[in-house]
């Protein structure tokens, strides 16, 4: 347990000090300015536009932060032999759990930080509603799943570019596979429908974790929805953890 928290603390400090974190944060400030411009260009719908655009920006910047930061951190540790030092002092399970835990904590900190800025923007333009901030929780669950995938790809590939592209592909596929399945189902192509159904079964169903549309209209689903998506994310993350640990133990570092 001591090793786990040591790795977690070191990864958290490293990621916070990294230029990727400061770069993404600066970009988010610019994005908020863009949201303010959208507010001026959409009279009558400004509240919905601000809520929707702000939540979309938080999700995209958080996903980008985690994928880039985790990938470059892992490959930097591997190439500089720091990973060997970690594994000589801590078990592989403790190292992997610490690294994943560190990035979960980074995700939480970033969402809190960006959520405060987002809430202030909404308040300034008289569009604030607590239900918009509640939409940050499903975003946290999405990113938790993507941390698992990014870690798996980091262990599998020798190139950070391959890891980054694969991680973004999984995220985009998870976001778009349900609309694609609906389109193919309407067209009646049985083969494509079967392939997409298999993909929908195994890929993360991001549609189940998305309430940005409801939050933009100041609406929220019932409590059982949040319990259901929490259970789904926990089960999915546990499955990714088992796969990740198995792959990491087979690699030679």
Secondary structure, DSSP 4 states (H G I P E B T S, - for coil): -HHHHHHHHHHHHHHHHSHHHHHHHHHHHHHHHHHHHHHHH-TTSHHHHHHHHHHHHHHHHHHHHHHHHHHHHHHHHHHTTHHHHHHHHS-HHHHHHHHHHHHHHHHHHHHHHHHHHHHHHHHHTT---HHHHHHHHHHHHHHHHHHHHHHHHHHH-S-HHHHHHHHHHHHHHHHHHHHHHHHHHHHT-HHHHHHHHHHHHHS--GGGG--HHHHHTT----HHHHHHHHHHHHHHHHHHHHHHHHHHHHS--
